[in-house]
């Protein structure tokens, strides 16, 4: 098993490297080049720009070698200050700092500096993560639970009125554009009825979410804050659940139908076991195998899947950070988010394979 | 019995028969037959249609594709979808020509946030006084074009890459599949947004290219998987034995048999691309403001929603939803018709 995991991780390394190449090339090829972001901010002095460019080995009209250097600088293989593969301490730059390596680049957990906010990219991402995980985590738990309930019931009562309504509804919700559904929900529940807030994660007048002022206020009155956040969560979570439950319940249903048609289910029924028991012990437990894999893969996209919903509901998470990064041409920020999102996907792919191998004793690895 | 031009007619029919029998049996075991779909026809009752006779005819005269067409026509939802889709396509093609309102003549709204639906403006107007009905009709053209053409590009690329990888295997397969892995690992929306913002420049044609060139990996994987299994099939060995060239085996012998799932996937891809274009344009990352697509029409609708102005956001969104539902219905019908063994 350990061997299998090691092999999968080793296979992922070239993919991760290629992802870094692709996201770097996208940014370098973008019109305006790496210094385009400075055009947005007239207050930055020429001197500061030059220092920034030098820090990341960026050049105005880079040739192939210069691009390779700045890629190496971003990756952490190349030492930008000295201009070489070796760090100030004379060791290879890619080594960790305590072994005498450099301090720049991905390999040293330095994703660069966000120019529009003048803060390290990693700090920005870490600061926005909680909001995204609260939103996506809540929605994910709800939609997976209900998708399994609906899918299993629909499969057991195949062709019943219940099954057909679930099928029709899931078709409709699956086809609705997420952002449009969000707009309609805002209109009905926030504008017309005025029951729920339309935007954000905290009241607009209070301190911003995840700031130190927010947490002090939170510790003074935790319950009020949690309840308030719950109110803010309802609409975006409902949007996410409606769209995702549609696809997932279909998947659970078809996987359940597969196992219900198996010979061992027929045998169990023929032996005289009660129907309930056959459905849950024999059919459902086996149907869970593909469901577990699919759900694990979905977790990978919890990180990026929020872009649409976060935009509509002004949710201060990763998705909004990404859109702002693109709008400000904040290349390091965009590259950093793309890279972390991809690492998340690759990791969850491996986890899905491993979980599947554990859950299904028939798998040989 | 079998048609010599198509070695799979017979297998197909037998498989279909087996699948149908299995389904009937499992249905019988589980629940009493009810509803039109689950209705059980007793072929041995006096006067009942004879199932074997029906397939006897099929074996004589129907090709794989004719059988598929027949199954598709029997699929009720797919036919509904086809009608709606043709309607929308018709609107997209002739709508802008016969539209009742002048495209450039913007009359100005009489109240803040646009006028509600009235006899004059059936879908209401936008903040600037633009007729929403006109927006929906004009938007159909670009939205449908983006969906259709990027689907074709993705289909072409996917079939090409998938068949090369699947047929040749080895290092060709390895190299191509690493590219696919990378494209699969980067969250799709991330890369689409960057590409649309930085390279799209508001052009319809470049958006089509971007969507098409980024969404083929899914199809490539499908094609590769079918190629890998079909490559070992007896009829391919037979073709190779009589000296048929690689190219011809790949595209004349294997590809037609691998096409079913691909067509289904392409249909669903078109539906999701229409939604994607709408979202990208909604963020002002896509189509320029001087042109109209359904997503573009929604772009500023959110600010008007707060004023209680629902029609601006509602009707373009309904157009997207209806079209996408229709396409998904068609896709479902195609799945049942072309790929009867995988019932999702």
Contacts between the chains, C-beta under 8 A, distances in Angstrom:
chain1	res1	chain2	res2	distance
A	14	B	178	6.8
A	15	B	178	6.8
A	15	B	181	5.0
A	15	B	182	5.9
A	15	B	185	5.9
A	16	B	185	7.9
A	18	B	178	6.6
A	18	B	179	7.9
A	18	B	181	7.9
A	18	B	182	4.5
A	19	B	182	5.6
A	19	B	185	5.8
A	19	B	186	5.9
A	22	B	182	6.1
A	22	B	186	6.8
A	23	B	186	7.3
A	26	B	191	7.4
A	26	B	194	5.7
A	26	B	195	7.2
A	26	B	198	7.4
A	29	B	198	7.9
A	29	B	199	7.9
A	30	B	194	7.8
A	30	B	198	4.0
A	30	B	199	7.5
A	31	B	198	6.3
A	31	B	199	7.9
A	157	B	31	7.2
A	158	B	27	7.4
A	158	B	30	6.8
A	158	B	31	6.6
A	158	B	38	7.4
A	159	B	27	7.8
A	159	B	31	7.3
A	159	B	34	6.4
A	159	B	35	5.1
A	159	B	37	5.7
A	159	B	38	4.0
A	160	B	31	7.6
A	160	B	34	7.4
A	160	B	35	7.9
A	164	B	35	7.4
A	171	B	325	6.5
A	171	B	328	6.3
A	171	B	329	7.2
A	171	B	332	7.9
A	172	B	321	7.8
A	172	B	325	6.3
A	174	B	328	6.8
A	175	B	271	6.8
A	175	B	321	5.9
A	175	B	324	4.1
A	175	B	325	4.1
A	175	B	328	5.3
A	176	B	321	5.2
A	176	B	324	7.8
A	177	B	275	4.7
A	177	B	278	5.6
A	177	B	279	6.7
A	177	B	317	6.5
A	177	B	320	5.3
A	177	B	321	6.8
A	177	B	324	7.5
A	178	B	275	7.9
A	178	B	279	7.6
A	179	B	278	7.7
A	179	B	279	5.5
A	179	B	282	5.9
A	179	B	298	7.8
A	180	B	278	7.6
A	180	B	298	6.9
A	180	B	313	7.1
A	180	B	317	3.7
A	180	B	320	6.6
A	180	B	321	7.1
A	183	B	298	7.5
A	183	B	301	7.0
A	183	B	302	6.1
A	183	B	305	6.0
A	183	B	313	5.0
A	183	B	317	7.1
A	184	B	313	7.2
A	184	B	314	7.2
A	184	B	317	7.2
A	186	B	302	7.9
A	186	B	305	6.4
A	187	B	305	5.0
A	187	B	308	8.0
A	187	B	310	5.4
A	187	B	313	7.1
A	191	B	305	6.3
A	191	B	306	6.1
A	191	B	308	5.9
A	192	B	308	7.1
A	198	B	306	7.3
A	250	B	344	6.4
A	251	B	344	7.6
A	254	B	343	6.8
A	254	B	344	4.8
A	257	B	343	7.7
A	260	B	26	7.3
A	260	B	30	6.9
A	261	B	22	7.1
A	261	B	26	4.6
A	266	B	26	8.0
A	266	B	29	6.4
A	269	B	29	7.2
A	301	B	187	6.4
A	303	B	187	7.2
A	304	B	187	3.4
A	304	B	189	6.0
A	304	B	190	5.8
A	305	B	187	7.8
A	305	B	189	7.8
A	307	B	189	5.2
A	307	B	190	7.8
A	307	B	193	7.4
A	308	B	189	7.5
A	308	B	279	6.0
A	311	B	283	6.7
A	312	B	302	7.4
A	322	B	190	6.8
A	322	B	193	7.4
A	323	B	193	7.2
A	323	B	283	6.8
A	326	B	193	6.0
A	326	B	194	6.2
A	326	B	197	5.1
A	326	B	198	7.9
A	326	B	285	7.6
A	327	B	197	7.9
A	334	B	194	6.3
A	337	B	190	7.0
A	338	B	186	6.2
A	338	B	187	7.6
A	338	B	190	5.1
A	338	B	191	7.1
A	338	B	194	7.4
A	341	B	186	7.2
A	341	B	187	4.6
A	341	B	190	5.8
A	342	B	185	4.8
A	342	B	186	4.9
A	342	B	187	6.9
A	345	B	184	7.7
A	345	B	185	4.8
A	345	B	186	7.5
A	345	B	187	6.5
A	346	B	185	5.1
A	349	B	185	7.5
